[in-house]
Amino acid sequence: MAKIAMARFFAFVSFFRNSTAGDERTSKEHRLSTRLIDESIAAAEAMITKWHPASSDYAKVSSIFSHGRAEVSLFFEAISKLRQVMLFYSSPDCPESPSYRKKSIVRAQTLMQSAMRRLESEFHQILSSKLIRLDSNGSQSSSLWPYSSDEETPISSDSVHSYSADCTADLRSIADTMITNGYAREVVRVYKFLRRSVIVESLFHLGFNLSLPISNLRKLDWSVLDVRIESWISAARSAISTIFSFENHFCRLIFGGADDDFLNLVESCFADVTRDAALQFLTFPESVAKTKFSPEKLFRILDFYKTLSAIFPQIELIFSNPSTLSVRSKAIDSLHALAAAARDAIAEFELAVHKETSKVAVPGAGVHSLTKYAMNYLSRLSEYVPELADIYSRVPFRPPEPLPETSAPCSSIIVSAAVAERVAWLVFVLLCKLDHKAEFYKDVSLSYLFLANNVKYVVSKVRASRLIMVLGERWAERHDATARRHAESYVRIGWSKVAAVVENDGGWAAFEMAFNETAKAEKGRVVVDAVMREEVRVAVEGMILLSYRGLYESVKAAYAPSTAEMWSPEVITIRLAEVFTGPVDSESASG
């Protein structure tokens, strides 16, 4: 029946709009058109009043959308009737008197306002209470809105706050109706208010609390700040790819349309919902980067940079409109600040190596703590080659002096020259410092042993880490040869007294005294690397045993067999093996 009445109504509207100014209308036709229009208003009024909150307690607490699609269609049909009524009475072709037309328009407008308030309420209710989590496979999970006070389930990286298809369709129909009838501001206001809170709450459940101030980061203990940094890094990918990306998609679902007005509305709405949260989220890395960082904190900065660089293409895509330019700009500012902080931290590390002032010689000429610290640092730094390449591409490193050929990195198609030269320079600074520290040994042979141990340790750490890709195998071979030369000098000087006795045929007693004295001194020394230790033992044997066999054969007859046996070449070989048994302190070989 309602459809028939509506069809008749549209027929009359069409009739009046298509008539010419000179057409004559009978009073009977006037009365008929007015009666049909009034019937339309009355039908619409009955439906809208039925759902007015003041009409009944039931209407106050119940939802139109919980009564099936038929009831929803009738309500929207009532709004459509009111719109057509207002169009009819505002048309210059309307035959009714001005006073009657005004009265009818006011009546229809009042009902329209009531209907719009009801739709606004319905929009608010659906948007705030029907939020669910959809897992990556599309299945519905437990409701997360309102958030339960006794059980707060973190949002996983593969899930997002969403709505069922029916709820989304209802929200879209409400938005379309309100916008079409001139109530865009009201529906957008509700959307912005509620979705802003969802963004904040979602970030909180990811582990990042927007309510915490970032202005006083410099006052925080490192342990506290480190937790917040870790929270940001853990939340970043999901925040951009899930929360902000979904909001962009959802805003288009609800408000998207074919013309520019709808597009502008979507862009404006998305910007207002996400901009403040996104800016605050992306300001955090920049604020952290501007705090005072020790060299040890460099790796947090690089983790920051790595994460932000990875999500930046998505940031550009999601916040691509002019209204969200500030978000893209903030991401770029944070990247630049992190890059500058990383360069500064590496420079601080170099300065710390330069300024290391300990003058105590390492017992046994083992590996210096500075060597261990620096090589562990550089080994870890080599895990960030792509980030370092990007960081130094903007501000290339300029060494204060050319690198010696032996310390220059090998050219590589894998690692940029900027990164390789920077790391090679840092190793060169360390090696120069070690040369200086070798001077603290009064025994020249210990100086060479110290250099042999430390250079060999540097080479071993390079080969055991990604530093080998940065510096190259030829670099490692050159420094391996340097360590070997230091070891040879240590052997030549350290065992020179024994060798001299043998070569000059100084006699068994002199040999015994020289060997015992040298072996005793060697007991406190350490050749850290097992391969080098064997090479040193072989070198010592080569220095003394060949000549010693002749000495032994010439004098053994003058001694008792038991005494002679104690100093046989075979026994000397065993004693040498005992001398070079490796480091007593396992820390000397550890990194």
GUTI-211306 format. One record per residue (C-alpha): x, y, z; residue in three letters. Coordinates in Angstrom, 2 decimals, padded with zeros to 5 digits. Layout:
BEGIN
        px        py        pz   dopa
         X         Y         Z    ALA
...
END
This chain:
BEGIN
        px        py        pz   dopa
    000.00    000.00    000.00    MET
    002.82    002.33    000.93    ALA
    004.52    001.66   -002.39    LYS
    001.33    002.55   -004.29    ILE
    000.97    005.79   -002.35    ALA
    004.59    006.65   -003.01    MET
    004.22    005.96   -006.72    ALA
    001.22    008.27   -006.86    ARG
    003.17    010.90   -004.99    PHE
    006.08    010.81   -007.46    PHE
    003.57    011.00   -010.31    ALA
    002.16    014.20   -008.91    PHE
    005.61    015.68   -008.38    VAL
    006.50    014.86   -011.96    SER
    003.22    016.32   -013.18    PHE
    003.70    019.65   -011.44    PHE
    007.36    019.99   -012.49    ARG
    006.65    019.23   -016.15    ASN
    003.65    021.52   -016.54    SER
    003.99    024.81   -018.34    THR
    003.34    028.15   -016.60    ALA
    000.25    028.68   -018.66    GLY
   -001.43    025.39   -017.75    ASP
   -004.72    025.68   -015.94    GLU
   -005.31    023.41   -012.96    ARG
   -008.65    022.79   -011.48    THR
   -009.30    023.25   -007.80    SER
   -010.11    019.55   -007.67    LYS
   -006.59    018.68   -008.83    GLU
   -005.13    021.11   -006.27    HIS
   -007.01    019.49   -003.47    ARG
   -005.99    015.99   -004.65    LEU
   -002.27    016.84   -004.82    SER
   -002.34    018.45   -001.37    THR
   -004.13    015.49    000.12    ARG
   -001.62    013.01   -001.33    LEU
    001.34    015.07   -000.15    ILE
   -000.15    015.39    003.32    ASP
   -000.71    011.64    003.39    GLU
    003.01    011.17    002.62    SER
    003.96    013.50    005.49    ILE
    001.60    011.69    007.83    ALA
    003.03    008.28    006.88    ALA
    006.57    009.51    007.37    ALA
    005.63    011.15    010.67    GLU
    004.15    007.93    012.00    ALA
    007.32    005.99    011.24    MET
    009.73    008.60    012.58    ILE
    007.68    009.23    015.72    THR
    007.59    005.50    016.39    LYS
    011.37    005.53    016.82    TRP
    011.66    008.84    018.62    HIS
    013.32    008.19    022.01    PRO
    010.57    010.17    023.77    ALA
    007.80    008.06    022.30    SER
    008.48    005.00    024.45    SER
    011.07    003.34    026.65    ASP
    011.37    000.65    024.03    TYR
    012.34    003.15    021.33    ALA
    014.85    004.67    023.73    LYS
    016.81    001.47    024.33    VAL
    016.20   -000.50    021.15    SER
    017.77   -000.15    017.71    SER
    016.00    000.12    014.39    ILE
    018.66   -002.11    012.86    PHE
    017.89   -004.92    015.30    SER
    014.39   -005.33    013.84    HIS
    015.28   -006.66    010.44    GLY
    015.78   -005.10    007.02    ARG
    012.08   -004.39    006.50    ALA
    011.89   -001.97    009.41    GLU
    015.11   -000.26    008.31    VAL
    013.76    000.10    004.77    SER
    010.54    001.69    006.05    LEU
    012.49    004.21    008.11    PHE
    014.68    005.19    005.17    PHE
    011.56    005.34    002.96    GLU
    010.01    007.80    005.43    ALA
    013.09    010.02    005.13    ILE
    012.88    009.82    001.34    SER
    009.24    010.91    001.50    LYS
    010.11    013.90    003.64    LEU
    012.81    014.91    001.21    ARG
    010.41    014.73   -001.71    GLN
    007.80    016.66    000.23    VAL
    010.26    019.48    000.90    MET
    011.31    019.47   -002.73    LEU
    007.65    019.66   -003.79    PHE
    006.67    022.53   -001.48    TYR
    009.83    024.49   -002.24    SER
    009.31    024.23   -005.98    SER
    008.09    027.40   -007.72    PRO
    005.56    025.18   -009.51    ASP
    003.81    024.22   -006.28    CYS
    000.16    025.38   -006.51    PRO
   -000.35    025.91   -002.78    GLU
   -000.30    029.25   -001.05    SER
    003.01    030.52    000.43    PRO
    001.76    030.20    004.00    SER
    000.66    026.60    003.48    TYR
    003.89    025.74    001.74    ARG
    005.94    027.25    004.55    LYS
    003.95    025.41    007.18    LYS
    004.35    022.11    005.37    SER
    008.10    022.63    004.84    ILE
    008.62    023.46    008.53    VAL
    006.67    020.36    009.51    ARG
    008.72    018.17    007.16    ALA
    011.96    019.79    008.27    GLN
    011.18    019.17    011.94    THR
    010.50    015.52    011.20    LEU
    013.68    015.34    009.13    MET
    015.72    016.69    012.05    GLN
    014.19    014.12    014.32    SER
    015.00    011.36    011.84    ALA
    018.56    012.59    011.47    MET
    019.08    012.66    015.24    ARG
    017.84    009.09    015.37    ARG
    020.20    008.04    012.59    LEU
    023.06    009.85    014.32    GLU
    022.28    007.88    017.46    SER
    022.12    004.62    015.48    GLU
    025.42    005.46    013.78    PHE
    027.04    006.10    017.16    HIS
    025.70    002.87    018.59    GLN
    026.85    000.67    015.70    ILE
    030.23    002.34    015.44    LEU
    030.97    002.07    019.15    SER
    029.51   -001.29    020.09    SER
    029.87   -003.57    017.08    LYS
    033.65   -003.49    016.80    LEU
    035.23   -006.93    016.42    ILE
    038.64   -008.29    015.63    ARG
    039.09   -010.02    012.31    LEU
    042.06   -012.36    012.08    ASP
    044.13   -012.59    008.92    SER
    042.01   -015.47    007.65    ASN
    038.87   -013.32    007.93    GLY
    037.29   -015.21    010.82    SER
    035.61   -013.24    013.57    GLN
    037.32   -013.20    016.94    SER
    036.22   -011.89    020.31    SER
    034.85   -008.39    020.69    SER
    037.44   -005.83    021.64    LEU
    035.22   -002.81    022.05    TRP
    034.47   -001.61    024.59    PRO
    037.75   -002.97    025.94    TYR
    037.26   -005.28    028.86    SER
    038.68   -003.95    032.11    SER
    039.65   -007.38    033.37    ASP
    041.07   -008.87    030.18    GLU
    042.98   -006.81    027.68    GLU
    043.95   -008.91    024.69    THR
    046.85   -007.46    022.66    PRO
    046.20   -006.95    019.00    ILE
    048.29   -009.36    017.01    SER
    050.18   -008.20    013.96    SER
    047.87   -010.16    011.69    ASP
    044.54   -008.86    013.01    SER
    042.59   -005.62    012.86    VAL
    039.60   -003.97    014.47    HIS
    036.79   -004.30    011.97    SER
    033.03   -004.64    011.57    TYR
    030.85   -007.32    010.09    SER
    029.66   -006.84    006.53    ALA
    026.10   -006.06    007.72    ASP
    027.31   -003.43    010.18    CYS
    029.49   -001.83    007.54    THR
    026.54   -001.71    005.13    ALA
    024.34   -000.15    007.83    ASP
    026.96    002.48    008.62    LEU
    027.33    003.27    004.93    ARG
    023.56    003.61    004.41    SER
    023.25    005.93    007.42    ILE
    026.17    008.05    006.26    ALA
    024.82    008.29    002.70    ASP
    021.37    009.28    003.94    THR
    022.63    011.91    006.36    MET
    025.07    013.39    003.85    ILE
    022.42    013.48    001.10    THR
    020.04    015.35    003.38    ASN
    022.59    017.93    004.50    GLY
    023.74    016.35    007.77    TYR
    027.28    015.45    006.76    ALA
    028.83    017.46    009.61    ARG
    026.87    015.55    012.24    GLU
    027.69    012.06    011.00    VAL
    031.34    012.93    010.38    VAL
    031.63    014.41    013.88    ARG
    030.47    011.13    015.43    VAL
    032.78    009.11    013.21    TYR
    035.83    011.21    014.03    LYS
    035.20    011.20    017.76    PHE
    034.79    007.43    018.00    LEU
    037.46    006.38    015.54    ARG
    040.07    008.62    017.16    ARG
    039.54    006.74    020.41    SER
    039.83    003.42    018.56    VAL
    043.19    004.49    017.10    ILE
    044.53    005.47    020.52    VAL
    043.21    002.31    022.14    GLU
    044.59    000.09    019.38    SER
    048.06    001.60    019.70    LEU
    047.88    001.09    023.45    PHE
    047.10   -002.58    022.98    HIS
    050.05   -002.84    020.63    LEU
    052.20   -001.56    023.48    GLY
    052.55    002.15    022.68    PHE
    050.81    004.60    025.00    ASN
    050.11    007.94    023.33    LEU
    049.16    009.50    026.66    SER
    052.76    009.34    027.92    LEU
    054.58    012.62    027.26    PRO
    057.63    012.57    025.01    ILE
    058.92    015.97    026.04    SER
    060.92    014.67    028.99    ASN
    062.64    011.66    027.41    LEU
    066.05    013.01    028.39    ARG
    065.13    012.67    032.04    LYS
    064.25    008.98    031.80    LEU
    066.62    006.25    032.92    ASP
    067.93    004.21    030.03    TRP
    066.16    001.08    031.26    SER
    062.81    002.88    031.13    VAL
    063.50    004.52    027.78    LEU
    064.72    001.24    026.32    ASP
    061.41   -000.41    027.18    VAL
    059.51    002.37    025.41    ARG
    061.78    002.07    022.37    ILE
    061.21   -001.67    022.21    GLU
    057.46   -001.07    022.49    SER
    057.56    001.33    019.57    TRP
    059.62   -001.00    017.40    ILE
    057.30   -003.91    018.19    SER
    054.21   -001.82    017.44    ALA
    055.40    000.04    014.36    ALA
    054.68   -002.45    011.59    ARG
    051.21   -003.32    012.88    SER
    050.43    000.32    013.61    ALA
    051.02    001.34    010.01    ILE
    050.08   -001.76    008.03    SER
    047.10   -002.70    010.19    THR
    045.66    000.19    012.21    ILE
    046.25    003.21    009.97    PHE
    045.89    001.23    006.76    SER
    042.55   -000.20    007.87    PHE
    041.34    003.25    008.92    GLU
    042.07    004.56    005.44    ASN
    040.16    001.65    003.90    HIS
    037.29    001.85    006.37    PHE
    036.83    005.59    005.91    CYS
    036.44    005.02    002.17    ARG
    033.94    002.23    002.81    LEU
    031.72    004.48    004.90    ILE
    032.04    007.84    003.13    PHE
    033.42    007.03   -000.32    GLY
    031.55    008.20   -003.37    GLY
    032.04    008.84   -007.05    ALA
    032.38    012.64   -007.07    ASP
    035.04    014.99   -005.76    ASP
    032.94    016.10   -002.80    ASP
    032.87    012.59   -001.41    PHE
    036.60    012.16   -002.09    LEU
    037.39    015.38   -000.23    ASN
    035.19    014.24    002.65    LEU
    037.03    010.90    002.87    VAL
    040.46    012.57    002.83    GLU
    039.45    015.16    005.41    SER
    037.84    012.59    007.66    CYS
    040.79    010.19    007.51    PHE
    043.23    013.01    008.18    ALA
    041.33    014.27    011.20    ASP
    040.97    010.78    012.68    VAL
    044.58    009.67    012.26    THR
    046.79    012.74    011.98    ARG
    047.37    013.54    015.66    ASP
    047.99    009.91    016.63    ALA
    050.25    009.29    013.62    ALA
    052.25    012.46    014.26    LEU
    052.73    011.59    017.90    GLN
    053.68    008.02    017.03    PHE
    056.22    009.16    014.42    LEU
    057.59    011.96    016.59    THR
    058.81    009.47    019.17    PHE
    061.84    008.23    017.14    PRO
    062.90    011.79    016.42    GLU
    062.62    012.72    020.10    SER
    064.67    009.69    021.14    VAL
    067.29    010.47    018.51    ALA
    067.79    013.92    020.02    LYS
    068.60    012.55    023.47    THR
    072.22    012.03    024.50    LYS
    073.35    008.61    023.37    PHE
    076.47    006.70    024.34    SER
    078.10    004.55    021.63    PRO
    076.58    001.42    023.19    GLU
    073.08    002.73    022.49    LYS
    073.83    002.97    018.77    LEU
    072.17   -000.33    018.01    PHE
    068.82    000.84    019.35    ARG
    069.07    003.82    017.02    ILE
    069.83    001.49    014.11    LEU
    066.90   -000.77    015.06    ASP
    064.73    002.34    015.05    PHE
    066.06    003.40    011.67    TYR
    065.67   -000.09    010.20    LYS
    062.06   -000.36    011.31    THR
    061.05    003.13    010.21    LEU
    062.77    002.69    006.84    SER
    060.90   -000.56    006.29    ALA
    057.48    000.96    006.92    ILE
    058.13    004.29    005.22    PHE
    056.81    003.17    001.78    PRO
    053.53    002.22    003.48    GLN
    053.44    005.57    005.27    ILE
    053.82    007.33    001.92    GLU
    051.04    005.22    000.43    LEU
    048.55    005.48    003.29    ILE
    049.16    009.17    004.02    PHE
    049.44    010.18    000.37    SER
    046.99    013.09    000.33    ASN
    047.89    016.74    000.87    PRO
    045.87    016.76    004.10    SER
    048.30    014.24    005.63    THR
    051.51    015.79    004.30    LEU
    052.58    016.55    007.88    SER
    052.61    012.81    008.68    VAL
    054.92    012.01    005.77    ARG
    057.11    014.96    006.68    SER
    057.35    013.80    010.28    LYS
    058.44    010.32    009.18    ALA
    061.18    011.88    007.04    ILE
    062.26    014.15    009.91    ASP
    062.53    011.12    012.20    SER
    064.58    009.20    009.65    LEU
    066.98    012.12    009.26    HIS
    067.26    012.57    013.04    ALA
    067.96    008.87    013.54    LEU
    070.58    008.89    010.78    ALA
    072.32    011.87    012.36    ALA
    072.20    010.21    015.79    ALA
    073.72    007.03    014.35    ALA
    076.57    008.93    012.70    ARG
    077.20    010.80    015.95    ASP
    077.22    007.58    017.99    ALA
    079.76    006.00    015.63    ILE
    081.91    009.11    015.86    ALA
    081.65    008.86    019.67    GLU
    082.82    005.26    019.46    PHE
    085.83    006.31    017.39    GLU
    086.61    009.03    019.92    LEU
    086.29    006.56    022.79    ALA
    088.91    004.31    021.14    VAL
    091.16    007.31    020.61    HIS
    090.81    008.41    024.24    LYS
    091.28    004.99    025.87    GLU
    094.08    005.79    028.32    THR
    094.88    002.61    030.26    SER
    098.64    002.08    030.49    LYS
    098.64   -001.27    032.26    VAL
    100.13   -003.97    030.06    ALA
    097.94   -007.03    029.60    VAL
    099.47   -009.97    031.56    PRO
    101.02   -012.50    029.23    GLY
    100.62   -010.09    026.29    ALA
    097.11   -011.45    025.64    GLY
    094.15   -009.77    023.97    VAL
    093.44   -006.30    025.33    HIS
    089.96   -005.52    026.66    SER
    089.81   -002.59    024.21    LEU
    090.33   -005.01    021.34    THR
    087.51   -007.25    022.55    LYS
    085.15   -004.34    023.13    TYR
    085.88   -002.67    019.80    ALA
    085.66   -005.83    017.70    MET
    082.45   -007.00    019.37    ASN
    081.05   -003.54    018.68    TYR
    082.13   -003.56    015.04    LEU
    080.95   -007.14    014.53    SER
    077.50   -006.15    015.67    ARG
    077.65   -002.98    013.60    LEU
    078.25   -005.10    010.50    SER
    074.75   -006.55    010.90    GLU
    073.34   -003.16    009.85    TYR
    075.11   -002.74    006.50    VAL
    071.96   -001.72    004.52    PRO
    071.03    000.87    007.15    GLU
    074.60    002.21    007.31    LEU
    074.68    002.48    003.52    ALA
    071.56    004.63    003.60    ASP
    072.79    006.70    006.54    ILE
    076.15    007.49    004.94    TYR
    074.71    008.00    001.47    SER
    073.29    011.31    002.71    ARG
    076.44    012.44    004.51    VAL
    079.45    010.51    003.14    PRO
    082.33    009.78    005.54    PHE
    085.53    011.69    004.92    ARG
    088.56    010.17    006.72    PRO
    090.94    012.75    008.19    PRO
    093.80    011.09    006.28    GLU
    094.04    008.46    003.56    PRO
    093.96    004.86    004.71    LEU
    097.18    002.90    004.26    PRO
    096.94    000.39    001.45    GLU
    097.13   -002.52    003.90    THR
    094.09   -001.19    005.82    SER
    091.98   -000.21    002.81    ALA
    088.87   -002.35    002.29    PRO
    088.44   -004.46   -000.81    CYS
    086.00   -003.19   -003.39    SER
    082.66   -005.00   -003.28    SER
    079.41   -005.05   -005.21    ILE
    077.60   -006.09   -002.04    ILE
    078.71   -003.39    000.39    VAL
    078.84    000.30   -000.48    SER
    082.22    001.99   -000.44    ALA
    080.95    004.52    002.10    ALA
    080.24    001.79    004.66    VAL
    083.40   -000.20    003.92    ALA
    085.65    002.86    004.26    GLU
    083.99    003.94    007.50    ARG
    084.39    000.51    009.10    VAL
    087.94    000.10    007.76    ALA
    088.84    003.44    009.30    TRP
    087.48    002.39    012.69    LEU
    089.55   -000.82    012.60    VAL
    092.58    001.21    011.53    PHE
    092.10    003.52    014.53    VAL
    092.00    000.46    016.80    LEU
    095.16   -001.03    015.29    LEU
    096.98    002.27    015.71    CYS
    095.92    002.33    019.36    LYS
    097.22   -001.22    019.80    LEU
    100.58   -000.20    018.32    ASP
    100.78    002.48    020.98    HIS
    099.84    000.07    023.78    LYS
    102.53   -002.39    022.68    ALA
    105.06    000.21    023.78    GLU
    104.10   -000.35    027.44    PHE
    106.00   -003.66    027.46    TYR
    109.63   -003.37    028.51    LYS
    110.40   -006.72    026.90    ASP
    110.46   -006.21    023.15    VAL
    109.44   -009.81    022.49    SER
    106.29   -009.27    024.59    LEU
    105.46   -006.21    022.50    SER
    105.50   -008.35    019.38    TYR
    103.51   -011.11    021.06    LEU
    100.92   -008.56    022.18    PHE
    100.56   -007.28    018.63    LEU
    100.43   -010.80    017.22    ALA
    097.66   -011.81    019.62    ASN
    095.58   -008.69    019.14    ASN
    095.90   -008.43    015.35    VAL
    095.07   -012.12    015.05    LYS
    092.01   -011.58    017.27    TYR
    090.89   -008.72    015.02    VAL
    091.23   -010.91    011.94    VAL
    089.38   -013.79    013.61    SER
    086.46   -011.53    014.57    LYS
    086.32   -010.14    011.05    VAL
    086.15   -013.62    009.55    ARG
    083.60   -014.82    012.10    ALA
    081.17   -011.99    011.39    SER
    079.70   -010.00    008.52    ARG
    082.74   -007.75    008.73    LEU
    084.33   -010.09    006.20    ILE
    081.76   -008.89    003.64    MET
    082.52   -005.29    004.54    VAL
    086.33   -005.44    004.54    LEU
    086.94   -008.37    002.21    GLY
    089.03   -011.53    002.32    GLU
    092.12   -009.79    000.94    ARG
    091.98   -007.35    003.84    TRP
    091.86   -010.31    006.24    ALA
    094.77   -012.02    004.47    GLU
    096.92   -008.90    004.66    ARG
    096.33   -008.49    008.41    HIS
    096.73   -012.22    008.98    ASP
    100.17   -011.88    007.42    ALA
    100.90   -008.92    009.70    THR
    099.97   -010.97    012.77    ALA
    102.21   -013.78    011.55    ARG
    105.15   -011.38    011.12    ARG
    104.64   -010.13    014.68    HIS
    104.63   -013.73    015.89    ALA
    107.85   -014.46    013.98    GLU
    109.50   -011.41    015.58    SER
    108.34   -012.60    018.99    TYR
    109.88   -016.05    018.37    VAL
    113.13   -014.62    017.02    ARG
    113.62   -012.25    019.95    ILE
    112.14   -014.38    022.73    GLY
    114.15   -017.50    021.94    TRP
    117.26   -015.75    020.67    SER
    119.35   -016.60    023.76    LYS
    118.68   -020.33    023.39    VAL
    119.34   -020.18    019.66    ALA
    122.60   -018.32    020.22    ALA
    123.87   -020.96    022.66    VAL
    123.12   -023.74    020.17    VAL
    124.60   -021.94    017.20    GLU
    127.78   -020.98    019.10    ASN
    128.11   -024.46    020.63    ASP
    128.03   -022.93    024.09    GLY
    127.80   -026.28    025.79    GLY
    125.10   -028.28    027.45    TRP
    125.15   -026.34    030.72    ALA
    124.70   -023.06    028.92    ALA
    121.88   -024.54    026.84    PHE
    120.22   -025.94    029.94    GLU
    120.37   -022.59    031.69    MET
    119.17   -020.61    028.66    ALA
    116.34   -023.07    027.89    PHE
    115.07   -023.18    031.49    ASN
    115.19   -019.41    031.77    GLU
    113.32   -018.87    028.52    THR
    110.80   -021.64    029.19    ALA
    110.12   -020.21    032.63    LYS
    109.49   -016.77    031.12    ALA
    107.20   -018.29    028.51    GLU
    105.00   -019.87    031.17    LYS
    103.50   -016.45    031.87    GLY
    102.93   -015.64    028.23    ARG
    100.06   -016.67    026.00    VAL
    099.54   -017.25    022.30    VAL
    095.79   -016.97    022.12    VAL
    094.98   -018.37    018.70    ASP
    095.41   -022.15    018.51    ALA
    096.69   -022.12    014.92    VAL
    099.16   -019.37    015.63    MET
    100.25   -021.15    018.80    ARG
    101.14   -024.24    016.79    GLU
    102.95   -022.12    014.23    GLU
    104.98   -020.50    017.04    VAL
    105.88   -023.88    018.52    ARG
    107.00   -025.17    015.15    VAL
    109.02   -022.01    014.57    ALA
    110.78   -022.38    017.94    VAL
    111.57   -026.01    017.18    GLU
    112.97   -024.97    013.84    GLY
    115.19   -022.36    015.50    MET
    116.85   -024.64    018.04    ILE
    116.22   -028.36    017.55    LEU
    118.10   -028.93    014.30    LEU
    121.33   -027.45    015.70    SER
    120.63   -028.87    019.13    TYR
    120.70   -032.43    017.86    ARG
    124.35   -031.97    016.88    GLY
    125.18   -030.45    020.28    LEU
    123.39   -033.26    022.06    TYR
    125.20   -035.97    020.13    GLU
    128.58   -034.37    020.88    SER
    128.16   -034.10    024.65    VAL
    125.78   -036.91    025.69    LYS
    128.63   -039.41    026.10    ALA
    130.07   -037.33    028.92    ALA
    126.91   -037.75    031.00    TYR
    125.16   -040.66    032.58    ALA
    122.52   -042.19    030.31    PRO
    119.71   -041.14    032.65    SER
    120.92   -037.56    032.69    THR
    121.48   -037.51    028.96    ALA
    118.00   -038.89    028.38    GLU
    116.51   -035.94    030.32    MET
    117.87   -033.60    027.66    TRP
    117.27   -035.59    024.53    SER
    115.78   -033.76    021.51    PRO
    112.61   -035.77    022.00    GLU
    112.28   -034.52    025.58    VAL
    112.98   -030.94    024.48    ILE
    110.19   -031.34    021.91    THR
    107.79   -032.46    024.65    ILE
    108.83   -029.58    026.90    ARG
    108.25   -027.11    024.11    LEU
    104.77   -028.54    023.61    ALA
    104.15   -028.03    027.33    GLU
    105.31   -024.43    027.08    VAL
    102.85   -023.68    024.28    PHE
    099.71   -025.24    025.76    THR
    097.43   -022.30    025.19    GLY
    096.01   -019.57    027.39    PRO
    095.47   -020.33    031.06    VAL
    092.85   -017.59    031.13    ASP
    090.00   -018.59    028.84    SER
    088.91   -014.95    028.71    GLU
    092.04   -014.20    026.71    SER
    090.58   -016.06    023.78    ALA
    086.93   -015.14    024.20    SER
    085.12   -012.27    022.67    GLY
END
